[in-house]
Amino acid sequence: MRIELTDSPDARDEAFVIAQTRAFNAAFTKEDVRPLSVFIRDGEDRILGGLTAKTYWEYLEIQFLWIDESHRANGLASDLMTTAEKEAANRGCKHVFLDTLSFQALGFYEKLGYSEFGRLEGFSGRHDRHFLHKSLEHLADVQR
């Protein structure tokens, strides 16, 4: 037996650990992890903005949200979030959560109705990581 430490793991090894963790979790809940991505493209099919997420266990987990700098402050980020939230509600999600760093978009998410439920300090020595959530129950009622 040996411990292996690496900063360049084999993709098969990572996939194995993920699969084993999901197999364990299956004893407690259903396996329903699904990717969810939303993109905004220009007339030449270039991505001007995008959102990546996953839905599982009645939650939407927003992972990345980005808008090209030349298209910010035009409501595109809100459009991406609204589209993702509606699709998550269609998939049966009742909640959404995400995290953002203090130099990113805390105020933006708060304007969309997100509430902070946790914070970690000291990222890169000076930034806070904010953990936010929001109920999607109002969307579930609309979807019915």
Protein Blocks (a to p, Z undefined) as FASTA:
>chain_A
ZZdddfbdcfklmmmmmmmmmmmmmmmmccfbdcdddddddfkopafbdcddddeehiac
dfbdcddfklgonommmmmmmmmmmmmmmnopabdcddddfklmmmmmmmnopacfbdce
hiehiaccddddddfklmmmmmZZ
